[in-house]
Amino acid sequence: MNQPESDDDGLFDHCPWRYAEQATEGQRAAQEQRQKRLLGGAGPVSVRLGEGCFVAETAAVYPDVLHLGDRSYIAAHAYVTGEIRTGADCTLNPFTVVRGTVTLGDGVRIGAHSSLLAFNHGTAPELPVHRQPVTTRGITVGDDVWIGSHVVVVDGVTIGDHCVIGAGAVVTKNLPAWTVAAGNPARRIRDRREARVPAPRARAPHPAQERSVLVGELSAFVTAARAQAADLLDRSWQPGTGRYVDRPGAEPTVRAHCDAVEIAELLLGEAPPHLPAAEHTARLRALQDPVTGLVHEYGAAPPVPGPAGLPEDGASAYHVLCVGYALDLLGSSFAHPVHTVRTTTADRLARQLAELPWRDRAWHAGAWVDSWATAAHWNLRLGTEAAAPGALEALFGWLHTHVDPWTAMWGSPTPESGRLQMVNGYYRLTRGSFAQFGLPVPYAERVIDTVLDHARDPRHFAPGRENACNVLDVIHPLWLCARQTTHRAEEARSWAATRLTATLRRWHPGRGFPFGPTPDGTGPGREPGLQGTEMWLAIVWLLADLVGLADVLEYRPRGIHRPEPALPAARVA
C-alpha cells in the first residue's frame, strides 16, 4: 500500500527516503527544478543524477563533480563540495559534510552530522595555516557501508565493503571489508559476519571475594595434582615397551614421553620415576637423526626435509619443540644441530614463508614458523649457526612487514571457523619467534582486541566446546601482550578468572586433564591423558598469573610453555 502524500516540504529535506512514495505532484515539480539548477550550474561543473535521486533545497551543494547513482539522496543542510561520486542507494543525511574527492559504492548510508573530509592543509611553519597549500588523496567507501552519526573520516582513508562505523568514531586509517569499528581513533571491534554473543548479566562478585575463592580453588587443585601425579604417569607408562602412551589404549608416541617429562617436572620437580633421569635423556637423544637433526615418530621412516629445512610432517616438526624442551628439562640437549634449518638461506626462507597457507590454514603456517624458529634456537644453544647468514633476521623482517596492522595477525578469518585459525596460528608463531627470543610483538593492543573478540565466538567457547588448544591460544597472547600494554586489562583478567575456575573443574582425580572436544572427533578428545594434562597445567599457570595468583600454584612452566624467553633478543642479530 502506498504511503499518503505529504504537504510538508521540510519532511523530505530531512527524511529524503520518503520522497519517492509520499511526494505530491507540486513537490516533485519543485525537486525537478532543483535538479535542473544543479545540472545547469555555472562553470565547468560535471553533474549527473541518476533515476529517483533527491537533493534537499536547503543543502549547500557546490561541487566540481557530482555524480549520484540511482535513488541516492542529499538531505537538509548537507555541505557538499569537490568531486563527489556515489553508487546507487546512497544517503547523505542531514548536516553531513562531504568535501574533496570522495567516492562511495552502492548502498552507503552516512549518518547526520558526519564529515568526510578528503583534503588537508599543509602545516609548514613559514606560512599561516590559511595560506598553506591544500592537498587531497581522496576518500573511498565500498558497498553496503553504514557510517553512524557524528563520524569523521579523514583524507586518504579507504573503508572496505560491508563496514559499520559506530557513532562518534574518527576514522584515520583504512578499514578492511566487514569491519565493525568505533572509537577515536576508530579501531576494529569485530567482524560483521560473526554473531554477537551477549555478555552474561549475572551480578559480579566483589573483587576481594572472588580473589579469595580463586586462591582456595588453586591451592586445593595443586595439592591434589601433586598427590596424584605419580598415578596419572603410571597409567601411561608401558613397562613392556619402555615407552609412554598418551592414555590407556593409545599407541606409544614420542610426544607422550616428552609430555611425561614436562608433567613430572611441574608437579614432582624431577624426571618421571619409571626410569633414571640419565636413561630418559639417553632414549630421547637417540631419537634424533644425525644427518638431518630431525626426530621422526616411532616406526616411521625418517622425515624428508622441506624446501626451507622442515618437512610437512606434523609429528617430526613438533618433535623439534617437545623433544628439545624435554631434554632441556632433563639438563641435556639435542646431540646434533637441526642441520636442515642450519643450512637454510634467507632467500629460501622468505620464499617458504610466502608460500605458507596463511589465508585458510593459518594455524598450519604459524606452526611451521614455530618449529623453524625453535630449531634455530636449539642450533644457537648448541653453539652453531642458527641458519645461514641473515636467515634469522629475514624471519623477523618478513613477520614485521607482513603482519596485518588491523588484526595484528598473520592470516585471515574464515567463514567456517571465524578467527580460530588466525588466533591459533598467532600463538604458535609468536611462541617460537617473538616470545622465545624475547622480542616485543607488533601491535600489542590490536592483538588483544582480536583475541578477546575471538574468545566470544560460541563455536569454540560455548560450554562443552572448549579444548586445551583453543584456550591456550587465547590466554598466551593475552598474557604475552600484557607485558607490553595495559589495554583492556580488566577485560582480559575477567576472562582469565572465569576460565580459571572452569579449567580447575576439568581435573579427573588420578587421571589428569582431558584435552577436550575437537570438531572432527580426532585427537585426544575427552579422555584424560598426558597431552591434555601437560597443556592444561600450563594454561592454569598463565590464567593464574594474568589474575595475579600464580604464586599460589608453586610451580612455573619451564618447557615449551615457559613464560621467560629462552634466548635473549641480542642473539637474533
C-alpha positions as CSV (number, residue, x, y, z in Angstrom):
1,M,0.0,0.0,0.0
2,N,1.4,3.4,-0.9
3,Q,2.2,6.0,1.8
4,P,-0.1,9.1,1.9
5,E,1.2,12.2,0.2
6,S,2.6,15.0,2.4
7,D,2.2,18.7,2.1
8,D,5.2,19.4,4.5
9,D,8.0,20.4,2.2
10,G,10.6,20.1,5.1
11,L,9.7,16.4,5.6
12,F,11.6,15.3,2.5
13,D,14.6,17.6,3.1
14,H,15.1,15.8,6.4
15,C,13.7,12.3,5.5
16,P,14.5,12.0,1.8
17,W,13.9,8.3,1.8
18,R,10.1,9.1,2.0
19,Y,10.2,11.3,-1.1
20,A,9.6,8.5,-3.7
21,E,6.4,7.3,-2.2
22,Q,4.9,10.4,-0.4
23,A,5.7,13.5,-2.5
24,T,2.9,15.5,-4.1
25,E,3.0,16.5,-7.8
26,G,4.0,20.0,-6.7
27,Q,6.8,18.7,-4.6
28,R,8.0,16.5,-7.5
29,A,8.0,19.6,-9.8
30,A,10.0,21.6,-7.3
31,Q,12.6,18.8,-7.0
32,E,12.8,18.6,-10.8
33,Q,13.6,22.4,-10.9
34,R,16.2,21.9,-8.1
35,Q,17.9,19.3,-10.1
36,K,17.8,21.3,-13.3
37,R,19.6,24.2,-11.5
38,L,22.3,21.8,-10.4
39,L,22.7,20.4,-13.9
40,G,22.9,23.8,-15.4
41,G,25.3,25.3,-12.8
42,A,27.8,27.9,-13.9
43,G,31.4,27.0,-14.8
44,P,32.9,23.7,-15.7
45,V,30.8,21.6,-13.3
46,S,30.0,17.9,-14.1
47,V,26.7,16.8,-12.6
48,R,24.9,13.5,-13.3
49,L,21.9,12.5,-11.3
50,G,20.5,9.0,-11.6
51,E,16.9,7.9,-11.5
52,G,14.9,8.7,-8.4
53,C,17.5,11.0,-6.8
54,F,16.7,13.7,-4.3
55,V,18.7,16.8,-3.3
56,A,17.3,18.9,-0.5
57,E,16.6,22.6,-1.2
58,T,18.4,23.6,2.0
59,A,21.6,21.5,1.2
60,A,24.6,23.6,0.2
61,V,25.7,21.7,-2.9
62,Y,28.6,23.4,-4.8
63,P,30.6,20.7,-6.4
64,D,33.1,20.5,-9.2
65,V,31.8,16.9,-9.9
66,L,28.6,15.4,-8.6
67,H,27.6,12.0,-9.8
68,L,24.7,10.5,-7.9
69,G,23.7,6.9,-8.6
70,D,20.0,5.9,-8.8
71,R,17.9,6.5,-5.7
72,S,20.6,8.5,-3.9
73,Y,19.8,11.4,-1.6
74,I,21.4,14.5,-0.2
75,A,19.4,15.7,2.8
76,A,18.8,19.0,4.6
77,H,21.8,21.3,5.4
78,A,24.4,18.9,4.0
79,Y,27.5,20.7,2.8
80,V,28.9,19.1,-0.4
81,T,31.9,20.4,-2.4
82,G,34.7,18.9,-4.5
83,E,34.4,15.8,-6.6
84,I,31.7,13.5,-5.2
85,R,30.7,10.2,-6.9
86,T,28.2,7.7,-5.4
87,G,26.8,4.4,-6.4
88,A,23.1,3.6,-6.2
89,D,21.0,3.9,-2.9
90,C,23.4,6.2,-1.1
91,T,22.2,8.7,1.5
92,L,23.9,11.8,2.9
93,N,21.7,12.5,5.9
94,P,21.0,16.0,7.4
95,F,24.0,18.2,8.3
96,T,26.6,15.9,6.7
97,V,29.7,17.4,5.3
98,V,31.3,15.7,2.2
99,R,34.2,17.6,0.7
100,G,37.1,16.9,-1.5
101,T,37.5,13.8,-3.7
102,V,35.0,11.3,-2.3
103,T,33.8,8.0,-3.9
104,L,31.0,5.9,-2.4
105,G,30.0,2.5,-3.5
106,D,26.4,1.2,-3.6
107,G,24.2,1.3,-0.5
108,V,26.2,3.7,1.6
109,R,24.4,5.4,4.5
110,I,26.1,8.4,6.1
111,G,24.5,9.5,9.4
112,A,23.6,13.0,10.5
113,H,26.4,15.5,11.4
114,S,29.1,13.2,10.0
115,S,32.0,14.6,7.9
116,L,34.0,13.0,5.1
117,L,36.9,15.5,4.6
118,A,39.0,14.4,1.7
119,F,41.6,17.2,1.8
120,N,44.2,18.7,4.1
121,H,46.1,21.9,4.8
122,G,49.9,22.0,5.0
123,T,51.4,22.8,8.3
124,A,54.8,24.2,7.4
125,P,55.9,26.8,10.0
126,E,56.9,29.5,7.5
127,L,53.2,30.2,6.4
128,P,50.0,30.9,8.3
129,V,47.6,27.9,8.0
130,H,45.2,29.8,5.8
131,R,47.9,30.3,3.2
132,Q,49.1,26.7,3.2
133,P,48.6,24.6,0.1
134,V,45.7,22.2,0.2
135,T,46.3,18.5,-0.7
136,T,43.9,15.7,-1.3
137,R,44.4,11.9,-1.6
138,G,40.7,11.2,-1.6
139,I,38.3,9.0,0.5
140,T,36.9,5.8,-0.9
141,V,34.0,3.9,0.7
142,G,32.9,0.5,-0.5
143,D,29.5,-1.1,-1.0
144,D,26.9,-1.7,1.8
145,V,28.5,0.6,4.4
146,W,26.8,2.3,7.3
147,I,28.6,5.3,8.8
148,G,26.9,6.4,12.0
149,S,26.2,9.9,13.3
150,H,29.0,12.4,14.2
151,V,31.7,10.3,12.5
152,V,34.7,12.0,11.0
153,V,36.6,10.3,8.1
154,V,39.9,12.0,7.2
155,D,41.7,12.3,3.9
156,G,43.4,9.2,2.4
157,V,41.1,6.6,4.1
158,T,39.6,3.6,2.3
159,I,36.6,1.9,4.0
160,G,36.0,-1.6,2.7
161,D,32.7,-3.2,1.7
162,H,30.1,-4.1,4.3
163,C,31.7,-2.0,7.1
164,V,29.8,-0.4,10.0
165,I,31.3,2.7,11.7
166,G,29.9,3.5,15.2
167,A,28.6,6.9,16.1
168,G,31.3,9.4,17.0
169,A,34.2,7.5,15.5
170,V,37.2,9.2,14.0
171,V,38.5,7.1,11.1
172,T,42.1,7.8,10.4
173,K,43.3,4.5,8.8
174,N,41.9,2.1,6.3
175,L,39.3,-0.4,7.4
176,P,39.1,-3.9,5.7
177,A,35.8,-5.3,4.5
178,W,33.3,-6.4,7.1
179,T,34.8,-4.4,9.9
180,V,32.7,-3.0,12.7
181,A,34.7,-0.1,14.1
182,A,34.3,2.6,16.7
183,G,36.3,5.0,18.9
184,N,38.7,7.9,18.5
185,P,40.8,6.9,16.6
186,A,38.5,4.2,15.2
187,R,39.6,0.7,16.0
188,R,38.3,-2.7,14.8
189,I,35.7,-4.1,17.2
190,R,34.7,-7.3,15.4
191,D,33.9,-8.9,12.1
192,R,30.3,-8.1,11.0
193,R,29.8,-11.6,9.8
194,E,30.3,-13.1,13.3
195,A,27.4,-13.5,15.6
196,R,27.5,-11.3,18.7
197,V,27.4,-13.2,22.0
198,P,25.8,-11.1,24.8
199,A,27.8,-10.9,27.9
200,P,26.3,-12.7,30.9
201,R,24.4,-10.4,33.2
202,A,25.0,-12.2,36.4
203,R,26.0,-10.0,39.3
204,A,29.8,-10.0,39.6
205,P,31.3,-10.8,43.0
206,H,33.3,-8.3,45.0
207,P,36.9,-8.5,43.7
208,A,38.3,-9.4,47.2
209,Q,35.7,-12.2,47.5
210,E,36.4,-13.5,44.0
211,R,40.2,-13.5,44.7
212,S,39.7,-15.4,48.0
213,V,37.6,-18.1,46.2
214,L,40.2,-18.5,43.5
215,V,43.1,-18.7,46.0
216,G,41.2,-21.6,47.7
217,E,40.5,-23.4,44.5
218,L,44.1,-23.1,43.2
219,S,45.5,-24.3,46.5
220,A,43.2,-27.3,46.6
221,F,44.0,-28.1,43.0
222,V,47.7,-28.0,43.2
223,T,47.7,-30.1,46.4
224,A,45.6,-32.8,44.7
225,A,47.5,-32.7,41.4
226,R,50.9,-33.2,43.1
227,A,49.5,-36.1,45.2
228,Q,48.1,-37.8,42.1
229,A,50.9,-37.1,39.6
230,A,52.6,-40.5,40.0
231,D,49.3,-42.3,39.4
232,L,48.5,-40.4,36.2
233,L,52.0,-41.0,34.9
234,D,51.8,-44.7,35.8
235,R,48.6,-45.2,33.7
236,S,50.5,-44.0,30.6
237,W,53.8,-46.0,31.2
238,Q,54.2,-49.3,29.3
239,P,56.8,-51.4,31.0
240,G,56.8,-53.9,28.1
241,T,57.9,-51.4,25.5
242,G,59.6,-48.9,27.9
243,R,57.6,-46.1,26.2
244,Y,54.7,-43.8,27.1
245,V,51.2,-43.6,25.6
246,D,49.0,-40.5,25.9
247,R,46.3,-42.6,27.6
248,P,45.5,-46.3,28.0
249,G,44.6,-47.9,24.7
250,A,46.6,-45.4,22.6
251,E,49.8,-46.2,20.7
252,P,53.2,-45.1,22.2
253,T,54.4,-41.8,20.8
254,V,57.5,-39.6,21.2
255,R,55.3,-36.7,22.3
256,A,53.8,-38.8,25.1
257,H,57.3,-39.4,26.5
258,C,58.0,-35.6,26.3
259,D,54.7,-34.8,28.0
260,A,55.5,-37.2,30.8
261,V,58.8,-35.3,31.4
262,E,57.1,-31.9,31.4
263,I,54.4,-33.1,33.8
264,A,56.8,-34.7,36.2
265,E,59.0,-31.6,36.3
266,L,56.0,-29.4,37.0
267,L,54.3,-31.5,39.7
268,L,57.2,-33.6,41.1
269,G,60.2,-31.5,40.4
270,E,62.1,-34.5,38.9
271,A,62.1,-36.9,35.9
272,P,59.3,-39.4,35.6
273,P,60.0,-42.1,38.2
274,H,59.9,-45.1,35.7
275,L,63.5,-44.6,34.6
276,P,66.5,-42.8,35.9
277,A,66.9,-39.3,34.5
278,A,70.0,-40.4,32.6
279,E,68.1,-43.1,30.9
280,H,65.3,-40.7,29.9
281,T,67.9,-38.4,28.4
282,A,69.7,-41.2,26.5
283,R,66.5,-42.5,25.0
284,L,65.4,-39.1,23.8
285,R,68.8,-38.1,22.4
286,A,69.0,-41.4,20.5
287,L,65.8,-40.5,18.5
288,Q,67.5,-37.7,16.6
289,D,68.6,-38.4,13.0
290,P,72.3,-37.3,12.9
291,V,72.0,-36.4,9.2
292,T,69.0,-34.0,9.3
293,G,68.8,-33.3,13.0
294,L,65.1,-34.2,13.0
295,V,63.2,-36.7,15.1
296,H,60.6,-39.0,13.5
297,E,57.8,-40.9,15.1
298,Y,58.3,-44.4,16.4
299,G,58.2,-46.9,13.5
300,A,58.0,-44.1,10.8
301,A,60.5,-43.5,8.1
302,P,63.0,-40.6,8.6
303,P,61.3,-37.4,7.6
304,V,62.1,-35.8,4.3
305,P,63.2,-32.1,4.8
306,G,61.1,-29.5,3.1
307,P,62.3,-26.6,1.0
308,A,63.3,-24.4,4.0
309,G,64.5,-27.2,6.2
310,L,61.4,-28.6,7.8
311,P,59.1,-31.3,6.5
312,E,55.4,-31.0,6.1
313,D,55.0,-34.0,8.5
314,G,53.5,-32.5,11.7
315,A,55.0,-35.0,14.1
316,S,58.6,-34.5,13.2
317,A,58.1,-30.7,13.1
318,Y,56.5,-30.7,16.6
319,H,59.3,-33.0,17.9
320,V,61.7,-30.1,17.4
321,L,59.8,-28.4,20.2
322,C,58.8,-31.2,22.6
323,V,62.0,-33.4,22.4
324,G,64.2,-30.3,22.6
325,Y,62.4,-28.9,25.7
326,A,62.1,-32.3,27.3
327,L,65.9,-32.7,27.0
328,D,66.4,-29.2,28.3
329,L,64.3,-30.0,31.4
330,L,66.5,-33.1,31.9
331,G,69.6,-30.9,31.9
332,S,70.7,-32.0,28.4
333,S,70.2,-31.0,24.8
334,F,69.9,-32.5,21.3
335,A,73.0,-34.4,20.3
336,H,73.2,-32.7,16.9
337,P,72.2,-29.4,15.4
338,V,69.0,-29.3,13.3
339,H,71.1,-29.4,10.1
340,T,68.2,-28.9,7.7
341,V,67.5,-25.5,9.3
342,R,71.1,-24.6,9.9
343,T,71.6,-24.6,6.1
344,T,68.5,-22.6,5.3
345,T,69.3,-19.4,3.4
346,A,67.5,-16.1,3.8
347,D,66.1,-16.2,0.3
348,R,64.9,-19.8,0.6
349,L,63.2,-19.0,4.0
350,A,61.5,-15.9,2.6
351,R,60.1,-17.9,-0.3
352,Q,58.8,-20.6,2.0
353,L,57.1,-18.0,4.3
354,A,55.4,-16.5,1.3
355,E,54.1,-19.9,0.2
356,L,52.6,-21.0,3.6
357,P,48.8,-21.2,3.6
358,W,48.2,-18.1,5.6
359,R,44.7,-17.4,4.1
360,D,42.9,-20.6,5.0
361,R,45.3,-22.6,7.2
362,A,46.9,-20.0,9.4
363,W,47.4,-22.5,12.2
364,H,49.5,-24.7,9.9
365,A,51.5,-21.7,8.8
366,G,52.1,-20.5,12.3
367,A,53.1,-24.0,13.5
368,W,55.7,-24.2,10.7
369,V,57.2,-20.9,11.8
370,D,57.2,-22.1,15.5
371,S,59.1,-25.2,14.6
372,W,61.6,-23.4,12.3
373,A,62.4,-20.7,14.8
374,T,62.7,-23.3,17.6
375,A,65.2,-25.3,15.6
376,A,67.2,-22.2,15.0
377,H,67.1,-21.6,18.8
378,W,68.4,-25.1,19.5
379,N,71.2,-24.6,17.0
380,L,72.2,-21.4,18.8
381,R,72.1,-23.2,22.1
382,L,74.5,-25.8,20.8
383,G,76.9,-23.0,19.7
384,T,76.4,-23.4,16.0
385,E,74.9,-21.0,13.5
386,A,71.1,-20.8,13.8
387,A,70.8,-20.9,10.0
388,A,72.7,-19.4,7.0
389,P,73.8,-15.8,7.5
390,G,70.9,-13.4,7.6
391,A,68.1,-16.1,7.7
392,L,67.1,-15.5,11.3
393,E,67.0,-11.7,10.7
394,A,65.0,-12.4,7.5
395,L,62.4,-14.3,9.5
396,F,61.6,-11.4,11.8
397,G,61.8,-8.9,9.0
398,W,59.3,-10.9,7.0
399,L,57.0,-11.2,10.0
400,H,57.1,-7.5,10.8
401,T,56.4,-6.5,7.2
402,H,53.5,-9.0,6.6
403,V,51.5,-8.6,9.9
404,D,48.1,-7.1,9.4
405,P,48.1,-3.8,11.4
406,W,44.4,-4.1,12.0
407,T,44.2,-7.5,13.5
408,A,47.9,-7.8,14.4
409,M,47.7,-11.3,13.0
410,W,49.1,-13.3,10.1
411,G,46.3,-14.8,8.1
412,S,42.6,-14.1,7.7
413,P,39.3,-15.2,9.3
414,T,37.4,-18.0,7.5
415,P,33.6,-18.3,7.1
416,E,33.8,-21.8,8.6
417,S,35.6,-21.1,11.9
418,G,35.9,-17.3,12.2
419,R,39.2,-16.2,13.7
420,L,40.1,-19.7,15.0
421,Q,42.9,-20.5,12.5
422,M,44.2,-17.0,12.7
423,V,44.4,-16.8,16.5
424,N,45.7,-20.3,17.0
425,G,48.3,-19.7,14.3
426,Y,49.3,-16.5,16.1
427,Y,50.0,-18.3,19.3
428,R,52.2,-20.9,17.6
429,L,54.1,-18.3,15.5
430,T,54.8,-15.9,18.4
431,R,55.6,-18.7,20.8
432,G,58.5,-19.8,18.7
433,S,59.7,-16.5,17.4
434,F,58.9,-13.3,19.4
435,A,58.3,-14.9,22.8
436,Q,61.1,-17.5,22.6
437,F,63.7,-14.8,21.5
438,G,62.5,-12.1,23.9
439,L,61.3,-9.6,21.3
440,P,58.1,-7.5,21.6
441,V,55.2,-8.4,19.4
442,P,53.9,-5.8,16.9
443,Y,50.6,-4.0,17.6
444,A,50.0,-5.5,21.0
445,E,46.8,-3.6,21.6
446,R,45.4,-4.9,18.3
447,V,46.3,-8.4,19.3
448,I,44.2,-8.0,22.5
449,D,41.3,-6.7,20.6
450,T,41.4,-9.5,18.1
451,V,41.9,-12.3,20.7
452,L,39.1,-11.0,23.0
453,D,36.7,-10.8,20.1
454,H,37.6,-14.4,19.1
455,A,37.1,-15.6,22.7
456,R,33.4,-14.6,22.5
457,D,32.8,-16.9,19.5
458,P,30.3,-19.6,20.7
459,R,31.5,-22.1,18.0
460,H,34.7,-22.5,20.1
461,F,34.0,-21.2,23.6
462,A,30.4,-22.1,24.4
463,P,30.0,-24.6,27.3
464,G,31.2,-28.1,26.3
465,R,33.1,-26.9,23.2
466,E,36.4,-25.6,24.7
467,N,39.6,-27.6,24.3
468,A,43.1,-27.1,25.5
469,C,44.4,-25.8,22.2
470,N,41.8,-23.1,21.8
471,V,42.1,-21.8,25.4
472,L,45.9,-21.8,25.4
473,D,45.9,-19.9,22.1
474,V,43.8,-17.1,23.7
475,I,45.5,-16.9,27.1
476,H,49.1,-16.9,25.9
477,P,48.6,-13.9,23.6
478,L,46.7,-12.0,26.3
479,W,49.4,-12.9,28.8
480,L,52.2,-12.0,26.4
481,C,50.7,-8.7,25.3
482,A,50.0,-7.7,28.9
483,R,53.8,-7.5,29.3
484,Q,53.7,-4.6,26.8
485,T,50.4,-2.7,27.4
486,T,47.5,-2.3,29.9
487,H,45.0,-2.1,27.0
488,R,41.7,-3.7,28.1
489,A,43.5,-5.3,31.1
490,E,40.3,-5.7,33.2
491,E,38.5,-7.5,30.4
492,A,41.5,-9.8,30.0
493,R,41.7,-10.5,33.7
494,S,38.0,-11.1,33.9
495,W,38.1,-13.6,31.1
496,A,41.1,-15.4,32.7
497,A,39.4,-15.6,36.1
498,T,36.2,-17.1,34.6
499,R,38.2,-19.6,32.6
500,L,40.4,-20.5,35.6
501,T,37.5,-21.7,37.7
502,A,36.1,-23.7,34.7
503,T,39.5,-25.2,34.0
504,L,40.2,-26.5,37.5
505,R,36.9,-28.4,37.4
506,R,38.1,-30.4,34.4
507,W,40.6,-32.3,36.5
508,H,39.9,-36.1,36.8
509,P,41.4,-37.5,40.0
510,G,44.3,-39.8,39.3
511,R,44.0,-39.3,35.5
512,G,44.7,-35.7,34.8
513,F,43.1,-33.4,32.3
514,P,41.3,-34.3,29.1
515,F,42.4,-32.3,26.0
516,G,38.7,-31.5,25.2
517,P,36.4,-31.9,22.2
518,T,37.7,-31.4,18.7
519,P,35.4,-30.6,15.7
520,D,36.5,-33.6,13.7
521,G,36.4,-36.1,16.6
522,T,40.0,-37.0,16.3
523,G,42.9,-36.5,18.7
524,P,42.9,-37.0,22.5
525,G,39.4,-35.7,22.9
526,R,37.5,-36.1,26.2
527,E,39.6,-38.9,27.7
528,P,42.2,-37.7,30.3
529,G,45.8,-38.1,29.0
530,L,49.3,-36.7,29.1
531,Q,48.8,-34.2,26.3
532,G,45.7,-32.6,27.8
533,T,47.3,-32.6,31.3
534,E,50.6,-31.0,30.1
535,M,48.7,-28.3,28.2
536,W,46.1,-27.5,30.9
537,L,48.8,-27.3,33.6
538,A,50.5,-24.6,31.6
539,I,47.1,-22.9,30.9
540,V,46.3,-22.9,34.6
541,W,49.6,-21.1,35.3
542,L,49.0,-18.5,32.6
543,L,45.5,-17.8,33.7
544,A,46.5,-17.6,37.3
545,D,49.4,-15.3,36.5
546,L,47.2,-12.9,34.5
547,V,45.0,-12.5,37.6
548,G,48.0,-12.2,39.9
549,L,47.7,-15.6,41.6
550,A,50.4,-17.8,40.0
551,D,52.4,-17.9,43.3
552,V,49.6,-20.0,44.8
553,L,50.5,-22.8,42.4
554,E,54.1,-23.1,43.5
555,Y,55.1,-24.3,40.0
556,R,56.2,-22.5,36.9
557,P,56.4,-23.9,33.4
558,R,60.0,-24.3,32.2
559,G,59.5,-26.2,29.0
560,I,57.5,-25.5,25.8
561,H,55.2,-23.1,27.6
562,R,57.9,-21.3,29.7
563,P,57.0,-17.6,30.3
564,E,60.5,-16.3,30.1
565,P,62.4,-16.0,26.8
566,A,64.6,-19.0,26.1
567,L,67.3,-16.7,24.5
568,P,67.9,-13.0,24.8
569,A,66.9,-10.8,21.9
570,A,70.6,-10.0,21.3
571,R,71.1,-13.5,19.9
572,V,68.9,-12.7,16.9
573,A,71.5,-10.3,15.5
